[in-house]
């Protein structure tokens, strides 16, 4: 399919208009409803005592003195709730024999990471609750920490969970030969003219959301209302009910204003369970809000993988096989999606390339660290990093331009739809068009000439160029595919449209935003489709009482699944209105045309009925078609037939000071193809934010544990987040290749920047240092690591000046 530059739009179309976000007014005027702002009559405040040890038996917990501390209304250990707290849910048993030792919200007999919750105090004020923690006496019997992934798999290794008998949770495999989607990697290895093997490490990352997690629970008789800073109110309702044995219809969950998530608020947290238990025990509202240090130590981490990749090719650069072995860090427990995150990556390691043979194997391993789970991209960034790094290494082995190697192997635009060796069918794309536009944006030829000059002159500041050409699977769906992967939920989404008597419109969506701009984007879709004014549309979300059906927000599914559900509900409204309009105009339904918010009779443009008149006529119900109910309200549930596949080309130039190891971003240019663009301003915001996070993984961020299993990057003083001063002005562009699998033609954009940018930056750093014989630097590429790599290779060709 042919891509086009920047989607053409008419002056009257809402689709493609850069509207400012309508949801921002209350945010910037201080009228927000953060969970931590909530105050309910009689509410108590919780503080949680966390283990200072990574691995230990709990021999005793004494909360007696805490119960008598000033302002305290109660204190509980894990044993107090042992019979009722259940285990936190894991919704993705990726293999039938997957080991899941269970995950109590409050540790009962053993702690398995530093930060594991041990006891909880409820007091009248937050300060009194925190002070009372000092009165709790806990005795621990230390156990050896389990930190190294490979050592954890060795015979005789210390076990995180002794009852499990192993540190391996599962082994999951995908083999193209066995699946019938490709050839054998063994055959490819035997016949290879060139073989390149590399090990890459995906460090652990903290989601670092702006608003720490917070939860308020109000018990009312045998029911509860939960306000939580969550991405998944509907899933939380179901899972909280199942975990605690509360009938689901007795659980209401509200996600009010949520200050970011990035996957970090996609799980059922121990704190949500603990707060519910305390609220029900006391019969009064209870609130817990974590500190930033608690968030760093106890909220789940992302990434955490060792990647061993082998690529085979012919001497002229045609790839013949890709063999991938992952060791994935599960952490101490399996949270909601923990085991499935690396499995998602299995389908994306082949990327945009025509690999004839492919094999993927992942070992999920328990360690005494905070659990891992989804983080922006969830498995796809890890896979893209692996394939884009190994393609650069193959290019170096072949002494071929990295972009030329990619061109030799990517899927051409004439070949879509294309079924990959991993079994996915990409519906549309044009990698050539995106790449050509990115090269122009970056001034690539000029940068290459400058790189050559700096190398020739032995400039102490070398220029490195990095490429990342990627695609990803967006819109976690369809349900049947997820079922085949043993995922514990579907991939559908629900929406309903309510038409008010005055023609104003309320749209109820199961999507729950946390900063993306859903209210604005969905309003534009409805305004464009229905022809009503943008400001006459209200988007209702985030409350399981007012929005009872939904599967929430993650995996770039909001627009590709939730937005399409909205379109389908709007189309049903139009068809209902058509019947009324035909009755009012005494015309045949088939002769009516609907555009710009009114019905006209084909061939008689002077005869029309506006949507508002139809809405009021339905409200009065004085003269409706025989048998028609007096409502235009409609509902739709959309279950996609396929994932969506945005793609793009990202180009990066870095300056590396070989005397200090400092890396500075010189130029970053990217062209993303996300299908139909609803709101370019929202798109740019998503891309810029994603780029910042992906660049941060490459250069700045890492969650580090010491030899005892203590997190030493537990604050933003030690865990380095980039500021605007660390980033260049991004040069961004778009091509448009509409998806053929949904009526909007959209593909998703929320994760693109985070997926593509990390390998682009690391490829650039390695490119600058390749004359030293350096083929990799473990992320993040800090000045110290870069400097040490140069020193270690000081005798290599090109190193001495």
C-alpha positions in Angstrom: 0.0 0.0 0.0 1.3 3.5 -0.8 2.1 5.8 2.0 1.4 9.5 1.7 3.0 12.5 3.5 0.9 14.0 6.3 -2.7 13.0 5.7 -4.8 15.6 3.8 -7.7 17.0 5.5 -10.5 19.4 4.6 -11.0 22.6 6.5 -14.2 21.3 8.1 -13.0 17.8 9.1 -12.3 17.1 12.7 -10.1 14.2 11.7 -6.6 15.5 11.3 -7.2 18.8 13.2 -4.7 19.8 15.9 -7.2 20.7 18.6 -6.0 21.6 22.0 -6.9 19.1 24.7 -10.3 19.9 26.2 -9.4 17.8 29.3 -6.5 20.2 30.3 -8.6 23.1 31.6 -9.3 21.5 35.0 -5.7 20.2 35.2 -4.0 23.5 34.7 -6.6 25.4 36.9 -6.0 23.1 39.9 -9.4 21.4 39.8 -8.1 18.0 39.6 -9.4 14.9 41.4 -6.2 13.0 42.3 -6.9 10.1 44.7 -4.6 11.6 47.3 -6.7 14.8 47.3 -9.7 12.8 48.5 -11.0 13.3 52.0 -14.0 11.2 53.2 -15.7 11.4 56.5 -14.1 9.2 59.1 -11.2 8.2 56.8 -8.1 6.6 58.2 -4.6 6.8 56.7 -2.4 3.8 56.2 1.3 3.3 56.4 3.0 0.0 55.3 6.0 -1.5 56.9 8.3 -3.0 54.3 11.1 -5.5 54.5 14.6 -4.1 54.7 15.9 -7.5 53.5 15.7 -9.1 50.1 15.2 -12.6 51.3 14.3 -13.9 54.7 12.1 -16.0 56.8 9.7 -14.1 59.1 10.0 -15.6 62.5 7.7 -13.1 64.3 5.9 -9.9 63.8 4.7 -8.0 66.9 2.3 -5.1 66.2 1.0 -4.8 69.8 2.9 -1.6 70.6 1.8 0.0 67.3 -1.8 -0.6 68.2 -1.5 1.6 71.2 0.5 4.4 69.5 -1.1 7.8 69.4 -3.9 8.1 66.8 -3.7 4.5 65.7 -7.0 2.6 65.1 -5.4 -0.7 64.1 -2.3 -2.6 63.0 -2.1 -5.9 61.2 0.6 -8.4 60.2 0.4 -10.8 57.3 -0.8 -13.5 59.6 -3.8 -11.4 60.6 -5.0 -11.4 57.0 -3.6 -14.7 55.9 -6.9 -16.5 55.6 -8.7 -13.7 53.7 -6.1 -11.9 51.5 -5.6 -14.6 48.9 -2.9 -14.2 46.3 -2.5 -11.4 43.8 -3.7 -12.5 40.4 -1.6 -13.5 37.5 -3.7 -13.3 34.4 -1.3 -14.9 31.9 -0.2 -18.5 32.6 1.9 -18.7 29.5 2.5 -22.5 29.7 0.4 -25.3 31.3 3.3 -26.1 33.7 4.2 -22.5 34.6 5.4 -22.3 38.2 3.5 -19.7 40.2 4.2 -19.9 43.9 1.6 -17.3 44.8 1.9 -13.6 45.9 0.4 -12.5 49.2 -0.2 -8.8 49.5 1.2 -8.9 53.0 4.0 -11.4 53.6 3.1 -14.1 56.0 6.1 -16.4 56.5 8.8 -15.1 54.1 9.9 -11.9 52.4 11.2 -12.2 48.9 12.4 -8.7 48.0 13.5 -5.5 49.8 10.2 -3.6 49.9 7.9 -6.6 50.4 5.0 -5.5 52.6 5.1 -7.0 56.1 2.6 -5.0 58.2 0.1 -2.2 58.0 -1.0 0.5 60.4 -4.2 2.6 60.2 -4.2 6.0 62.0 -6.1 9.2 62.1 -3.4 11.1 60.2 -0.6 10.0 57.8 2.1 11.2 60.2 0.7 9.1 63.1 0.5 6.1 60.8 4.2 6.5 59.8 5.3 7.1 63.3 3.6 3.9 64.5 5.6 1.8 62.1 8.6 2.3 64.4 6.7 0.4 67.1 6.4 -2.8 65.1 9.0 -5.5 65.9 9.9 -8.0 63.2 12.4 -10.8 63.5 13.9 -12.1 60.3 16.0 -15.2 59.6 18.1 -14.2 56.6 18.2 -16.2 53.4 20.7 -15.9 50.5 19.6 -13.3 47.9 19.0 -14.6 44.4 20.1 -11.8 42.0 22.0 -13.2 39.0 19.7 -14.7 36.3 22.1 -17.3 35.0 23.2 -18.3 38.5 19.5 -18.7 39.5 19.1 -21.4 36.8 22.3 -23.4 37.8 22.1 -26.7 39.6 22.2 -26.2 43.3 21.2 -22.6 43.2 19.6 -20.9 46.2 15.8 -20.9 45.7 13.6 -17.8 45.9 10.6 -20.0 46.7 11.8 -23.3 48.3 8.3 -24.9 47.9 8.6 -24.4 44.1 11.7 -26.5 43.9 13.1 -24.3 41.1 13.8 -20.7 40.2 12.5 -21.3 36.7 8.9 -20.2 36.2 8.5 -21.4 32.6 10.1 -22.0 29.3 8.1 -20.7 26.3 9.1 -21.5 22.7 8.2 -20.4 19.2 9.9 -22.3 16.3 9.0 -21.4 12.8 9.9 -24.9 11.5 7.6 -26.5 14.1 4.8 -23.9 13.5 5.0 -24.3 9.7 5.7 -20.6 9.3 9.3 -20.9 8.2 12.4 -23.0 8.0 14.7 -24.4 10.5 17.4 -22.3 12.3 19.6 -25.4 12.4 19.5 -25.6 8.6 20.2 -21.9 8.4 23.1 -22.2 10.7 24.6 -25.1 8.8 24.4 -23.3 5.4 25.3 -19.8 6.7 28.0 -17.9 5.0 28.1 -15.4 7.8 27.1 -15.9 11.5 27.0 -13.2 14.1 26.3 -13.8 17.8 25.7 -11.2 20.4 24.5 -10.8 24.0 22.5 -7.8 24.9 21.2 -6.8 28.3 17.9 -5.0 29.0 18.4 -3.3 32.3 15.5 -3.0 34.8 13.6 0.3 34.6 11.2 2.1 36.9 8.1 3.5 35.2 8.7 6.8 37.1 5.1 8.1 36.7 4.4 11.6 37.8 1.8 10.7 40.4 2.7 8.0 42.9 0.1 5.2 43.3 -2.8 6.0 45.7 -5.9 4.2 46.7 -9.0 5.0 48.8 -11.6 2.4 49.7 -15.0 3.1 51.2 -17.0 0.1 52.6 -20.7 0.4 52.4 -22.5 -2.6 54.0 -21.2 -5.6 52.0 -20.1 -3.4 49.1 -17.0 -1.3 48.4 -16.1 1.7 46.3 -12.5 1.9 45.3 -10.8 5.0 44.0 -7.4 4.1 42.6 -4.7 5.7 40.5 -4.9 2.8 38.0 -4.9 2.2 34.3 -7.4 -0.7 34.6 -10.5 0.1 36.6 -12.6 -2.6 35.0 -10.0 -5.3 35.3 -9.3 -4.2 38.9 -13.0 -4.6 39.8 -13.1 -8.2 38.5 -9.7 -9.2 39.9 -10.2 -7.6 43.3 -13.6 -9.3 43.7 -12.1 -12.7 42.7 -9.1 -12.2 45.0 -11.0 -11.2 48.1 -14.2 -13.2 47.4 -16.4 -10.1 47.0 -19.2 -10.4 44.5 -18.2 -8.3 41.5 -21.5 -6.4 41.4 -20.6 -5.2 44.9 -17.4 -3.6 43.8 -17.2 -0.2 42.2 -13.9 1.1 40.9 -13.2 4.7 40.0 -10.0 5.9 38.2 -10.3 9.7 38.6 -7.5 11.9 37.3 -4.4 9.6 36.9 -1.0 11.2 36.7 0.7 8.9 34.2 1.2 5.2 34.2 3.4 3.9 31.3 2.3 0.4 32.3 3.3 1.0 35.9 -0.4 1.1 37.0 -1.5 -1.9 35.0 -1.4 -4.5 37.7 -3.5 -5.3 40.8 -1.3 -3.9 43.5 -0.7 -5.3 47.0 -1.7 -1.8 48.3 -5.1 -2.0 46.7 -5.8 -5.3 48.4 -4.4 -4.2 51.8 -6.4 -1.0 51.8 -9.5 -2.9 51.1 -8.9 -5.4 53.9 -8.3 -2.6 56.4 -11.3 -0.6 55.3 -13.6 -3.6 55.7 -12.0 -4.6 59.0 -12.6 -1.1 60.5 -15.8 -0.4 58.6 -14.7 3.0 57.5 -12.9 4.6 54.6 -9.1 4.0 54.3 -6.4 5.7 52.2 -2.9 4.7 51.2 -0.6 6.9 49.2 3.0 5.7 48.5 6.0 7.8 48.8 8.4 8.2 45.8 10.9 5.9 47.5 8.2 3.3 48.1 7.2 3.6 44.5 10.8 2.9 43.3 11.2 0.0 45.6 7.8 -1.7 45.5 6.0 -0.7 42.3 6.9 -3.1 39.5 9.9 -2.6 37.2 10.0 -3.0 33.5 12.4 -4.8 31.1 15.0 -7.0 32.9 16.3 -9.5 30.2 19.4 -11.2 29.0 19.2 -11.6 25.2 21.4 -14.1 23.3 20.9 -13.6 19.6 22.4 -15.4 16.6 21.8 -14.1 13.1 22.8 -15.9 9.9 23.2 -14.5 6.4 24.7 -14.8 3.0 27.8 -12.9 2.1 25.8 -10.4 0.0 23.6 -9.5 3.0 20.5 -11.6 2.8 19.4 -12.8 6.2 18.7 -16.5 6.5 17.8 -17.1 10.1 17.4 -15.6 13.6 17.8 -17.5 16.8 16.8 -15.8 20.1 17.2 -17.0 23.6 15.9 -14.8 26.5 16.4 -15.1 30.2 13.7 -12.9 31.6 13.6 -11.6 35.2 10.3 -12.2 36.8 11.3 -10.8 40.1 10.0 -12.3 43.3 6.4 -12.9 42.2 4.2 -13.1 39.2 2.1 -10.0 38.9 -0.8 -9.6 36.5 1.0 -9.8 33.2 4.6 -10.6 34.4 5.2 -13.9 32.5 3.5 -12.7 29.3 5.5 -9.5 28.7 8.6 -11.2 27.2 6.3 -13.6 25.2 4.8 -10.5 23.4 8.3 -9.8 22.2 8.5 -13.2 20.6 6.3 -12.0 17.8 8.3 -8.9 17.1 12.0 -10.0 17.0 11.7 -10.6 13.3 10.7 -6.9 13.0 10.2 -5.6 9.5 12.5 -8.3 7.9 11.9 -11.3 5.8 13.7 -14.0 7.9 13.2 -17.4 6.3 13.8 -19.2 9.7 13.2 -18.1 13.3 13.4 -19.6 16.7 12.6 -18.0 20.1 13.0 -19.4 23.5 12.4 -17.6 26.8 13.1 -18.8 30.3 11.3 -16.9 33.0 13.3 -16.8 36.2 12.5 -15.8 39.8 14.9 -13.4 41.6 14.7 -11.6 45.0 13.9 -8.3 43.3 10.7 -6.4 42.9 8.5 -8.1 40.3 8.6 -7.0 36.7 5.5 -6.3 34.6 4.5 -4.1 31.7 6.4 -0.9 30.9 5.8 1.3 27.9 5.9 -1.1 25.0 5.8 -4.3 27.1 8.1 -6.8 25.3 8.1 -5.0 21.9 10.9 -2.5 22.8 13.1 -5.4 24.0 12.5 -7.2 20.8 13.1 -4.2 18.6 16.3 -3.4 20.4 17.6 -7.0 19.9 16.9 -7.2 16.2 18.0 -3.6 15.4 21.2 -4.1 17.3 22.0 -7.4 15.7 21.3 -6.0 12.2 23.9 -3.3 12.9 26.4 -5.9 14.0 25.8 -8.0 10.9 26.3 -4.9 8.8 29.6 -4.3 10.4 30.7 -8.0 9.9 29.7 -7.6 6.2 31.4 -4.2 6.0 28.0 -3.0 4.6 26.1 0.2 5.2 23.6 -0.6 8.0 20.8 1.1 6.0 21.6 -0.8 2.8 21.5 -4.1 4.8 18.0 -3.2 6.0 16.9 -2.3 2.5 18.0 -5.7 1.3 15.8 -7.5 3.8 12.8 -5.5 4.7 9.3 -6.2 3.5 8.6 -3.9 0.5 5.4 -1.9 0.2 4.2 -4.1 -2.7 4.3 -7.2 -0.5 1.6 -6.2 2.0 -0.3 -7.9 3.5 2.6 -10.0 4.6 2.7 -12.9 7.0 5.9 -13.0 9.0 8.0 -16.0 10.1 6.6 -15.4 13.6 3.0 -15.9 12.2 1.7 -12.4 12.3 0.0 -10.8 9.2 1.0 -7.2 8.8 -1.8 -5.5 6.9 -0.1 -2.4 5.5 3.1 -0.4 5.5 5.6 1.5 3.5 9.1 1.3 5.1 10.7 2.9 2.0 8.7 6.1 2.2 9.2 6.6 5.9 12.9 6.0 5.6 13.4 8.4 2.7 11.5 11.1 4.6 13.6 10.5 7.7 16.9 10.6 5.8 15.9 14.0 4.5 14.8 15.3 7.9 18.1 14.2 9.5 20.3 15.5 6.7 21.8 12.0 6.7 24.3 12.4 3.9 25.8 15.6 5.5 26.1 13.8 8.8 27.9 10.8 7.2 30.4 13.2 5.6 31.0 14.9 8.9 31.5 11.5 10.6 34.1 10.7 8.0 36.0 14.0 8.6 36.1 13.5 12.3 37.4 9.9 12.0 40.0 11.0 9.5 41.2 13.8 11.8 41.1 11.7 15.0 38.8 14.3 16.5 38.5 13.6 20.3 34.8 14.1 19.9 33.5 11.4 17.5 30.2 11.4 15.6 28.2 8.3 15.6 25.1 7.5 13.5 22.3 5.1 14.5 19.4 3.7 12.7 16.2 2.0 14.0 13.6 0.8 11.5 10.8 -0.8 13.3 7.2 -2.0 13.5 5.1 -3.1 16.5 1.9 -5.0 17.2 -0.6 -2.6 18.8 -4.1 -2.9 20.1 -3.8 -6.0 22.4 -6.3 -8.2 20.5 -8.0 -10.1 19.0 -9.6 -12.2 21.7 -9.2 -15.5 20.0 -5.5 -14.9 19.5 -5.1 -13.9 23.1 -7.0 -17.0 24.1 -4.5 -19.1 22.1 -1.7 -17.6 24.1 -3.6 -18.4 27.4 -4.1 -14.7 28.2 -6.7 -14.4 30.9 -8.9 -11.8 29.2 -10.2 -10.7 25.8 -9.2 -7.9 23.5 -12.5 -6.3 22.8 -13.6 -2.8 23.8 -17.0 -1.3 24.5 -18.6 2.1 23.8 -22.1 3.6 24.0 -23.5 6.8 22.7 -26.3 8.7 24.5 -28.2 11.3 22.5 -29.8 14.0 24.7 -33.0 15.8 23.7 -31.1 19.0 22.7 -28.8 17.0 20.3 -25.9 17.0 22.7 -24.0 13.7 23.0 -22.6 11.7 25.8 -20.1 9.0 24.9 -19.3 6.3 27.4 -16.1 4.4 26.8 -14.4 1.5 28.6 -11.0 3.1 27.9 -9.5 4.8 30.9 -7.1 7.7 30.2 -4.1 8.7 32.2 -2.7 11.6 30.2 -3.1 10.5 26.5 -5.8 13.0 25.4 -8.6 10.5 24.9 -11.4 13.0 25.7 -10.2 15.3 22.9 -9.5 12.5 20.4 -12.7 10.7 20.9 -14.7 14.0 20.7 -13.1 14.6 17.4 -14.0 11.2 16.1 -17.6 11.6 17.1 -17.9 15.2 15.9 -16.5 14.2 12.5 -18.7 11.1 12.2 -21.9 12.5 13.6 -21.6 16.1 12.5 -22.3 17.6 15.9 -20.1 20.4 17.3 -16.9 19.3 19.1 -17.9 21.1 22.3 -21.3 19.4 22.4 -19.7 16.0 23.1 -19.0 14.7 26.6 -16.7 11.7 27.1 -17.5 9.6 30.2 -14.9 7.1 31.4 -13.0 5.6 34.3 -15.9 4.6 36.6 -17.3 1.1 36.5 -20.7 2.3 37.6 -21.2 4.8 34.8 -19.0 2.8 32.4 -19.7 -0.8 33.3 -18.1 -2.5 30.3 -14.5 -2.2 29.3 -11.0 -3.6 29.2 -9.1 -0.3 29.9 -5.9 1.2 28.6 -2.6 -0.3 27.7 -0.8 -1.7 24.6 -1.7 1.3 22.3 -5.3 -0.1 22.2 -7.2 3.1 23.1 -7.7 4.3 19.5 -7.3 1.1 17.5 -9.9 -0.8 19.7 -11.7 1.7 21.9 -11.9 4.4 19.1 -13.3 1.9 16.6 -16.0 0.8 19.2 -17.0 4.5 19.4 -17.3 4.7 15.6 -19.5 1.6 15.5 -21.8 3.0 18.3 -22.0 6.3 16.4 -22.9 4.5 13.2 -25.8 2.7 15.0 -27.1 6.1 16.2 -27.0 7.4 12.6 -28.9 4.4 11.3 -31.6 4.8 14.0 -31.8 8.5 13.2 -32.2 7.7 9.5 -35.4 5.9 10.2 -36.8 9.0 12.0 -35.6 11.3 9.3 -37.2 9.3 6.6 -40.5 9.3 8.5 -40.3 13.1 9.1 -39.4 13.8 5.4 -41.8 11.2 4.0 -38.9 9.8 2.1 -37.4 6.4 1.5 -34.5 5.5 3.9 -32.4 4.4 1.0 -32.7 7.8 -0.6 -31.3 9.7 2.4 -27.7 10.9 2.7 -26.1 12.0 5.9 -23.3 14.5 6.1 -22.4 17.6 8.2 -25.0 16.7 10.8 -28.1 16.5 8.7 -30.0 14.2 6.4 -30.8 15.2 2.9 -32.7 13.5 0.1 -30.4 12.4 -2.7 -30.9 14.8 -5.6 -32.8 17.3 -3.5 -30.3 19.2 -1.4 -32.8 21.8 -0.3 -34.8 19.2 1.7 -33.0 18.4 4.9 -33.4 17.6 8.6 -30.7 18.4 11.1 -29.6 15.9 13.7 -30.8 18.1 16.6 -34.3 18.1 15.3 -34.3 14.4 15.1 -33.0 14.1 18.7 -35.9 16.3 19.9 -38.5 14.4 17.9 -37.3 11.2 19.4 -37.5 12.8 22.9 -41.1 13.9 22.5 -42.0 10.7 20.7 -45.1 12.4 19.3 -44.7 11.0 15.8 -42.2 8.2 15.4 -42.1 5.3 12.9 -44.4 2.5 14.0 -42.7 0.2 16.5 -39.7 2.4 17.1 -38.6 2.9 20.7 -38.1 6.6 21.6 -34.3 6.5 21.8 -31.3 7.0 19.6 -28.9 5.6 22.2 -26.6 2.8 20.9 -23.9 0.5 22.1 -21.1 -1.4 20.4 -18.5 -3.9 21.4 -15.6 -4.2 19.0 -13.2 -7.2 18.9 -10.6 -6.6 16.2 -9.7 -9.3 13.7 -6.0 -8.5 13.9 -3.4 -6.4 15.7 -2.4 -3.1 14.1 1.1 -2.4 12.9 2.5 1.1 13.0 6.0 1.5 11.8 8.7 4.1 11.4 12.4 5.0 10.8 14.3 6.7 13.5 17.8 8.2 12.9 20.1 9.5 15.6 23.4 11.3 15.6 25.5 11.4 18.8 28.7 13.1 19.8 30.9 10.9 22.0 33.8 12.6 23.8 36.4 9.8 23.8 38.4 11.5 26.6 35.5 11.6 29.1 33.0 9.1 27.7 30.2 11.8 27.6 27.5 11.2 25.0 25.5 14.1 23.7 22.6 13.8 21.4 23.3 15.9 18.3 20.3 15.2 16.0 17.3 13.0 16.4 14.9 12.6 13.4 12.0 10.2 13.1 9.2 9.5 10.7 6.4 7.4 12.1 3.5 5.8 10.1 0.6 5.4 12.5 -2.1 5.2 9.8 -4.8 7.8 9.9 -3.9 10.8 12.1 -6.7 11.9 14.3 -5.0 14.9 16.1 -1.4 15.7 15.1 -0.8 17.7 18.3 -1.7 14.7 20.4 0.5 12.5 18.2 3.5 14.8 18.6 3.1 14.7 22.3 3.0 10.9 22.4 6.0 10.7 20.1 8.1 13.2 22.1 7.3 11.6 25.4 8.1 8.1 24.0 11.4 9.4 22.6 12.4 10.8 26.0 11.7 7.4 27.7 13.5 5.3 25.1 16.5 7.7 25.0 16.5 7.5 28.8 16.9 3.7 28.7 19.8 4.1 26.3 21.7 6.8 28.2 20.4 7.4 31.7 18.1 5.0 33.6 18.8 1.8 35.5 17.4 0.2 38.6 20.4 -1.2 40.4 20.6 -3.6 43.3 23.6 -4.2 45.5 25.0 -7.7 46.4 22.5 -8.0 49.3 19.5 -7.3 47.1 19.0 -3.7 48.2 17.8 -1.2 45.6 20.4 1.5 45.5 18.6 3.7 43.0 15.6 4.3 45.2 15.1 8.0 44.7 15.4 10.4 41.8 18.7 11.5 43.2 20.2 8.1 42.3 17.8 7.0 39.5 18.6 9.4 36.6 15.7 10.8 34.5 16.5 13.1 31.6 15.4 16.7 31.6 14.7 18.8 28.6 18.3 20.1 28.8 19.5 16.5 28.0 17.4 16.2 24.9 17.6 17.9 21.5 14.8 19.4 19.5 13.3 16.4 17.8 12.7 16.5 14.1 9.5 14.5 13.6 7.4 13.7 10.5 4.7 11.3 9.4 3.8 9.2 6.5 0.3 7.7 6.3 -0.4 4.2 5.3 -3.9 3.5 6.6 -4.6 0.2 8.3 -6.9 -2.0 6.3 -8.2 -3.8 9.3 -10.3 -1.1 10.9 -12.7 1.6 9.6 -10.7 4.4 11.0 -7.4 3.2 9.3 -5.6 3.9 12.6 -2.6 2.0 14.0 -1.6 3.4 17.4 1.1 5.8 18.6 1.5 5.6 22.4 4.5 3.3 22.4 6.3 4.1 19.1 8.8 6.5 20.4 9.8 4.4 23.3 10.2 1.3 21.1 12.3 2.8 18.3 14.5 5.3 20.0 16.6 3.0 22.3 18.3 1.0 19.6 18.8 4.1 17.4 20.7 5.8 20.2 22.8 2.7 21.2 23.6 2.0 17.5 24.8 5.6 17.2 27.1 5.3 20.3 28.5 2.0 19.1 29.0 3.4 15.6 31.1 6.2 17.1 33.3 3.8 18.9 33.5 1.0 16.3 37.0 2.1 15.3 38.1 1.0 18.7 36.7 -2.5 18.1 33.8 -1.8 20.4 30.7 -3.8 19.4 28.4 -3.1 22.4 28.0 -1.1 25.6 25.6 -2.3 28.2 22.8 0.2 28.8 22.7 2.8 30.0 25.6 4.2 28.0 26.8 6.4 30.9 30.1 8.4 30.6 31.8 5.9 32.9 30.8 2.9 30.8 31.7 4.5 27.6 35.1 5.7 28.9 35.9 2.2 30.3 35.0 0.6 27.1 37.4 2.9 25.3 40.2 2.1 27.8 39.6 -1.6 27.5 40.0 -1.4 23.8 42.8 1.1 23.7 45.1 -1.1 21.7 42.6 -1.6 18.9 43.0 -0.1 15.5 42.1 3.6 15.5 42.3 4.0 19.3 45.7 5.5 19.6 46.2 9.0 18.4 
